[in-house]
Amino acid sequence: MSTLRRTLLTLILGALVVLAVPAQTQKKAEEPAVPRYDPAQEVKVKGEILEVKNYDCPISGTLGAHLVLRTAEGTVEVHLAPSAFLAEYEISFAKGDKVEILGTKVTFHEVPALLARRVIRAQNEHTFRDAKGNPLWGSRSQKR
């Protein structure tokens, strides 16, 4: 009787493993890919800031700083950098600021977005990525 129980237990565990693998694969396939910065697709966008917000962002991988920008083409969410990066360099934005952003247009979670490389406001220029699109928040050589 104990051999039968062991065999039955082995079969049940084996079935659970076989069923769990496709479930994990399906879950990963459902998650949208995080967009990457593409310097070949850079655009300049001008607009007015409607909202400044911070939230856990899969693009920056941490609490990220974001702008909601009204442009001639409509509203777009701008991904800047980790909030701590902006705080470290005393960079802040406010509702109503007029800005020009150099970045790459992407779609993330079925919403138009912009990954910012550089933001110009009045006489101030803030750079968040190098010319190749690599984030500067891992680097200490950020220019304000």
TORZAVEX-245133 format. One line per 8 residues: number of its first residue (from 1); their letters; for each residue x negated, y negated, z negated of N, C-alpha, C. Coordinates in steps of 0.1 Angstrom, whole numbers, plus 5000, padded with zeros to 4 digits. Layout:
! residues N
NUM	A	X,Y,Z,X,Y,Z,X,Y,Z ~ ...
***
This chain:
! residues 144
1	MSTLRRTL	4992,5012,5000,5000,5000,5000,4991,4987,5000 ~ 4980,4987,4993,4972,4975,4992,4965,4973,5006 ~ 4962,4983,5013,4956,4981,5027,4967,4975,5036 ~ 4979,4979,5035,4990,4973,5043,4991,4958,5039 ~ 4990,4954,5026,4992,4940,5022,4980,4932,5028 ~ 4968,4938,5027,4956,4930,5032,4957,4928,5047 ~ 4962,4938,5054,4963,4937,5069,4974,4927,5072 ~ 4985,4927,5065,4996,4917,5067,4991,4903,5064
9	LTLILGAL	4984,4902,5053,4979,4888,5049,4969,4883,5059 ~ 4960,4892,5064,4950,4888,5074,4958,4884,5087 ~ 4968,4891,5091,4976,4887,5103,4983,4873,5101 ~ 4988,4871,5089,4995,4858,5087,4985,4847,5087 ~ 4973,4849,5080,4963,4838,5080,4958,4836,5095 ~ 4956,4846,5102,4952,4845,5116,4962,4837,5124 ~ 4975,4840,5122,4985,4833,5130,4985,4818,5126 ~ 4983,4815,5113,4983,4801,5109,4971,4793,5115
17	VVLAVPAQ	4960,4800,5116,4948,4793,5122,4951,4791,5137 ~ 4957,4800,5144,4960,4799,5158,4970,4788,5160 ~ 4980,4786,5152,4990,4776,5153,4985,4762,5149 ~ 4975,4762,5140,4970,4749,5135,4961,4742,5146 ~ 4953,4749,5153,4944,4743,5163,4952,4735,5174 ~ 4962,4740,5180,4969,4732,5190,4976,4720,5183 ~ 4981,4721,5171,4987,4710,5164,4977,4698,5162 ~ 4964,4702,5158,4954,4692,5157,4950,4685,5170
25	TQKKAEEP	4949,4693,5180,4946,4688,5194,4957,4679,5199 ~ 4969,4682,5197,4980,4674,5201,4980,4661,5193 ~ 4978,4661,5181,4977,4649,5173,4967,4639,5178 ~ 4955,4644,5181,4944,4636,5186,4948,4630,5200 ~ 4954,4638,5208,4958,4633,5221,4968,4622,5221 ~ 4977,4622,5210,4987,4611,5209,4981,4598,5205 ~ 4970,4598,5198,4964,4585,5193,4958,4578,5205 ~ 4961,4565,5207,4956,4558,5218,4941,4555,5217
33	AVPRYDPA	4934,4556,5228,4919,4553,5228,4917,4539,5224 ~ 4907,4536,5216,4903,4523,5213,4896,4517,5225 ~ 4901,4505,5229,4895,4499,5241,4881,4494,5239 ~ 4873,4494,5249,4859,4490,5248,4858,4476,5256 ~ 4848,4469,5252,4845,4456,5258,4838,4459,5272 ~ 4843,4453,5282,4837,4455,5296,4833,4441,5301 ~ 4820,4438,5301,4816,4425,5305,4819,4422,5320 ~ 4820,4432,5328,4824,4431,5342,4838,4426,5344
41	QEVKVKGE	4846,4427,5333,4860,4423,5334,4863,4410,5326 ~ 4853,4402,5323,4854,4390,5314,4863,4380,5321 ~ 4871,4373,5313,4880,4362,5317,4879,4351,5307 ~ 4882,4339,5312,4883,4328,5302,4898,4325,5301 ~ 4903,4324,5288,4917,4321,5285,4917,4309,5276 ~ 4926,4300,5280,4928,4288,5272,4942,4289,5265 ~ 4943,4284,5253,4956,4284,5247,4957,4278,5233 ~ 4968,4279,5227,4970,4273,5214,4973,4285,5204
49	ILEVKNYD	4966,4284,5192,4968,4294,5182,4982,4293,5176 ~ 4989,4304,5176,5003,4304,5170,5002,4310,5156 ~ 4992,4319,5154,4991,4326,5141,4977,4331,5140 ~ 4972,4331,5127,4959,4337,5123,4963,4348,5114 ~ 4958,4361,5116,4961,4372,5107,4949,4381,5106 ~ 4949,4388,5094,4939,4398,5092,4946,4411,5088 ~ 4941,4422,5094,4947,4435,5091,4937,4446,5095 ~ 4939,4458,5090,4930,4469,5093,4931,4472,5108
57	CPISGTLG	4920,4471,5114,4920,4471,5129,4911,4483,5134 ~ 4917,4492,5142,4909,4503,5147,4898,4498,5157 ~ 4899,4487,5162,4889,4482,5172,4876,4478,5164 ~ 4878,4470,5154,4866,4466,5146,4862,4477,5136 ~ 4872,4486,5132,4869,4496,5123,4870,4492,5108 ~ 4876,4480,5106,4877,4474,5092,4888,4464,5092 ~ 4889,4456,5081,4898,4445,5080,4893,4435,5091 ~ 4901,4433,5101,4897,4424,5112,4905,4411,5113
65	AHLVLRTA	4898,4401,5119,4904,4388,5121,4910,4387,5135 ~ 4922,4382,5136,4930,4382,5148,4937,4369,5150 ~ 4939,4365,5162,4946,4353,5166,4958,4357,5175 ~ 4969,4351,5173,4980,4352,5183,4979,4339,5191 ~ 4977,4340,5204,4974,4329,5212,4985,4327,5223 ~ 4990,4315,5224,5000,4312,5235,4991,4306,5247 ~ 4993,4313,5258,4985,4309,5270,4996,4306,5281 ~ 4991,4302,5292,4999,4299,5304,5006,4312,5308
73	EGTVEVHL	5000,4323,5306,5006,4336,5311,5015,4343,5300 ~ 5015,4337,5288,5023,4343,5277,5015,4344,5264 ~ 5020,4352,5255,5013,4354,5242,5004,4366,5243 ~ 4992,4365,5237,4983,4376,5236,4976,4376,5223 ~ 4974,4388,5218,4967,4390,5205,4952,4391,5208 ~ 4944,4383,5200,4930,4382,5202,4923,4389,5190 ~ 4915,4399,5194,4907,4406,5183,4893,4399,5183 ~ 4890,4393,5171,4877,4386,5170,4866,4394,5164
81	APSAFLAE	4867,4398,5152,4856,4405,5145,4861,4409,5131 ~ 4853,4416,5123,4857,4418,5109,4859,4405,5102 ~ 4869,4404,5093,4872,4392,5085,4860,4388,5077 ~ 4852,4398,5072,4840,4395,5064,4830,4388,5072 ~ 4829,4391,5085,4819,4384,5094,4823,4369,5095 ~ 4835,4366,5097,4840,4352,5098,4837,4345,5085 ~ 4840,4352,5074,4838,4345,5061,4823,4343,5059 ~ 4815,4352,5062,4800,4351,5060,4795,4338,5068
89	YEISFAKG	4800,4336,5080,4795,4324,5088,4805,4312,5087 ~ 4814,4313,5077,4823,4302,5074,4831,4297,5087 ~ 4835,4307,5095,4843,4305,5107,4858,4306,5103 ~ 4866,4296,5106,4880,4297,5104,4888,4291,5115 ~ 4900,4296,5117,4909,4290,5127,4922,4287,5121 ~ 4930,4278,5127,4943,4275,5121,4953,4274,5132 ~ 4965,4276,5128,4977,4274,5137,4976,4260,5143 ~ 4978,4260,5156,4978,4247,5163,4964,4244,5170
97	DKVEILGT	4954,4251,5166,4941,4249,5172,4941,4252,5187 ~ 4935,4244,5195,4934,4246,5209,4920,4253,5211 ~ 4920,4264,5218,4908,4272,5220,4906,4277,5234 ~ 4894,4279,5238,4891,4286,5250,4883,4299,5246 ~ 4888,4310,5251,4882,4323,5247,4876,4330,5260 ~ 4864,4335,5258,4858,4343,5269,4859,4357,5263 ~ 4865,4366,5270,4867,4380,5266,4872,4389,5276 ~ 4875,4401,5272,4880,4411,5281,4895,4414,5278
105	KVTFHEVP	4903,4414,5288,4917,4417,5286,4919,4432,5285 ~ 4927,4437,5276,4929,4451,5274,4944,4453,5270 ~ 4949,4465,5270,4962,4468,5265,4959,4478,5254 ~ 4965,4475,5242,4963,4483,5230,4976,4485,5223 ~ 4980,4497,5221,4993,4500,5215,5004,4494,5224 ~ 5002,4494,5237,5011,4489,5247,5014,4474,5246 ~ 5004,4467,5240,5005,4453,5239,4993,4446,5245 ~ 4995,4435,5253,4984,4429,5259,4975,4423,5247
113	ALLARRVI	4962,4424,5249,4952,4420,5239,4940,4414,5246 ~ 4932,4407,5238,4919,4402,5243,4909,4405,5233 ~ 4898,4411,5238,4886,4413,5229,4877,4401,5231 ~ 4875,4393,5221,4868,4380,5222,4853,4382,5222 ~ 4846,4376,5231,4831,4375,5230,4827,4362,5224 ~ 4834,4351,5229,4831,4337,5225,4844,4329,5224 ~ 4844,4321,5214,4856,4312,5212,4850,4298,5211 ~ 4856,4289,5219,4852,4275,5218,4864,4267,5213
121	RAQNEHTF	4862,4259,5203,4872,4250,5197,4866,4236,5196 ~ 4871,4226,5203,4866,4213,5202,4851,4214,5206 ~ 4842,4210,5197,4828,4210,5199,4821,4222,5193 ~ 4829,4231,5188,4823,4243,5181,4824,4255,5190 ~ 4813,4263,5190,4813,4275,5198,4809,4287,5188 ~ 4818,4297,5188,4815,4309,5179,4814,4321,5188 ~ 4803,4328,5186,4800,4340,5194,4802,4353,5186 ~ 4809,4362,5191,4812,4375,5183,4806,4387,5190
129	RDAKGNPL	4802,4386,5202,4796,4397,5209,4784,4392,5218 ~ 4774,4400,5221,4764,4396,5230,4768,4397,5244 ~ 4760,4394,5254,4763,4393,5268,4768,4407,5273 ~ 4763,4418,5267,4767,4431,5271,4780,4436,5264 ~ 4785,4427,5255,4798,4431,5248,4796,4438,5235 ~ 4783,4440,5231,4781,4446,5218,4784,4437,5207 ~ 4791,4442,5197,4795,4434,5185,4783,4428,5178 ~ 4784,4416,5174,4773,4410,5166,4775,4412,5151
137	WGSRSQKR	4786,4417,5147,4788,4419,5133,4780,4429,5127 ~ 4772,4437,5134,4763,4446,5129,4749,4440,5128 ~ 4748,4428,5134,4735,4421,5135,4735,4408,5127 ~ 4724,4403,5123,4723,4391,5115,4719,4379,5124 ~ 4719,4381,5138,4714,4370,5146,4725,4363,5153 ~ 4737,4361,5146,4748,4355,5152,4746,4339,5152 ~ 4749,4333,5163,4747,4319,5164,4761,4312,5163 ~ 4762,4301,5156,4774,4294,5154,4776,4283,5164
***
